[in-house]
Amino acid sequence: MSSGNLQRKAGINRKTNETEISVSVNLDGSGRHGISTGVGFFDHMLEQLSRHSLIDMEISAKGDLHIDDHHTVEDVGIALGQSIAKALDDRRGIRRYASMDLVMDETRTSAAVDISGRPFLVWKVEFSAPKIGTFDTELVREFFQALAQNTGITLHVTTLQGANNHHIAESCFKAVARALRGAIEMDPRQADQIPSTKGSLKG
């Protein structure tokens, strides 16, 4: 039996030829954040993810932005996912499942999470333009793919209605944040139990 990560905090330092990233998280935080990736719109989205999940996040990234934003966005997703997975430890006592149906002005996005140990992304989100400012809209999916894969979660994201591309992207981050908040919360009815008949949520 694992003693568990009682503080539910963790950090990752990740360095490649393309990016250098430092991430730390506190799953039982209040949504405080310090985020600097060099990509302004992405920083704004990560701030939403932290604030609405109540996960404290410190994220610092330096990447090959002279090429494009892709490596930075994907690698932050990898490092953040690994940090959350590390902080969750053996997943003992969590609620495991949660979903959120979130509206933002004209946009409505649904997100559902299973902290299953089996990474999978179902993505039904469409943008009407290739960019939001200078940010490639296709990178929203790339981030969540990396996050799901490295956290070890099943994640479904569906935008049911939307017109403004900024709102669509932001609603995805907020909906995932709220679903993630519910799924990682401790369940007082099973505080010492792993919520699986297998006895494991590590894949």
QUITA-V287288 format. One record per backbone hydrogen bond with DSSP energy under -0.5 kcal/mol. NH is the residue of the N-H (numbers start at 0). CO is the residue of the C=O. Records with the same first field share a line. If there is no record, write none. Layout:
# QUITA-V287288
NH: CO, CO
This chain:
# QUITA-V287288
5: 3
7: 4
9: 24
11: 22
13: 20
15: 18
19: 61
20: 13
21: 59
22: 11
23: 57
24: 9
25: 55
26: 7
28: 25, 53
30: 53
33: 56
35: 58
39: 37
42: 38
43: 39
44: 40
45: 41
46: 42
47: 43
48: 44
49: 45
50: 46
51: 47
52: 48
53: 49
54: 49
55: 25, 53
56: 31
57: 23
58: 33, 56
59: 21
60: 35
61: 19
63: 17
64: 62
66: 63
67: 63
72: 68
73: 69
74: 70
75: 71
76: 72
77: 73
78: 74
79: 75
80: 76
81: 77
82: 78
83: 79
84: 80
85: 81
86: 82
87: 83
88: 84, 85
90: 87
92: 192
93: 90
94: 184
95: 182
96: 94
97: 112
99: 110
101: 99, 108
103: 106
106: 103
107: 160
108: 101
109: 157
110: 99
111: 155
112: 97
113: 153
114: 95
115: 113
116: 151
118: 116
119: 152
121: 154
122: 120
123: 121, 156
131: 134
132: 130
133: 131
134: 131
136: 129
138: 135
139: 136
140: 136
141: 137
142: 138
143: 139
144: 140
145: 141
146: 142
147: 143
148: 144
149: 145
150: 146
151: 147
152: 147
153: 113
154: 119, 152
155: 111
156: 121
157: 109
158: 123
159: 107, 157
160: 107
164: 162
167: 163
168: 164
169: 165
170: 166
171: 167
172: 168
173: 169
174: 170
175: 171
176: 172
177: 173
178: 174
179: 175
180: 176
181: 177
182: 178
183: 179
184: 180
186: 92
187: 185
189: 186
190: 187
192: 189
194: 90, 192
195: 193
198: 195
202: 115
